[in-house]
């Protein structure tokens, strides 16, 4: 699964853009994921096979880094 970790620097609008672009979430889904990560510290974005989750987490994290943000997505095994 891919998890979004909250940070205090990346603008909310940018997080939503990454969620829509990389994970193909709707505006509403992206907003819910972003708000959950903001209030709880992290949020599951999607559940994928291990290799796909790792690829998507890196792609989304790299997207943030290219814009100078510390946005972080991690891949973790399902519980």
C-alpha positions in Angstrom: 0.0 0.0 0.0 1.0 3.6 -0.5 0.9 6.0 2.4 1.1 9.8 2.3 3.0 11.3 5.3 2.1 14.8 6.5 4.6 17.6 6.4 4.3 21.2 7.4 5.7 22.7 4.2 4.0 21.3 1.1 1.0 23.3 0.1 -2.3 21.5 0.3 -3.1 22.4 -3.3 0.1 20.8 -4.5 -0.6 17.6 -2.6 -4.0 17.4 -4.2 -2.4 17.9 -7.6 0.0 15.0 -7.0 -2.7 12.7 -5.8 -4.8 13.5 -8.9 -1.9 13.2 -11.3 0.0 10.2 -10.0 -2.8 8.2 -8.4 -5.7 9.3 -10.6 -7.8 10.2 -7.6 -10.8 12.5 -8.0 -10.8 16.0 -6.5 -12.9 14.8 -3.6 -10.8 11.7 -3.0 -7.6 13.8 -3.1 -9.0 16.3 -0.7 -10.1 13.6 1.8 -6.6 11.9 1.6 -4.8 15.2 2.1 -7.0 16.3 5.0 -6.7 12.9 6.7 -2.9 13.0 6.4 -2.9 16.5 7.7 -4.9 15.7 10.8 -3.7 12.2 11.6 -0.1 12.4 10.3 -0.5 9.9 7.5 -3.1 8.4 5.2 -3.4 5.3 3.0 -3.6 6.5 -0.6 -4.1 3.2 -2.4 -3.5 -0.5 -2.0 -1.3 -2.1 -4.8 1.0 -5.0 -5.2 4.5 -4.3 -3.6 6.4 -3.4 -6.8 3.6 -1.1 -8.1 3.3 0.6 -4.7 7.0 1.2 -4.5 7.0 2.7 -8.0 4.0 5.0 -7.3 5.4 6.1 -4.0 8.7 7.0 -5.6 7.0 8.8 -8.5 4.9 10.9 -6.2 7.8 11.7 -3.9 9.9 12.7 -6.8 7.1 14.9 -8.2 7.3 16.9 -4.9 11.1 17.0 -4.9 11.2 18.4 -8.4 9.2 21.4 -7.1 11.3 21.7 -4.0 8.8 20.2 -1.5 9.6 17.5 1.2 6.4 15.6 0.1 6.8 12.0 1.1 5.0 8.9 0.1 6.0 5.4 1.4 5.2 1.9 0.4 4.4 -0.5 3.2 3.1 -4.0 3.3 -0.6 -4.5 3.9 -1.4 -5.3 7.5 
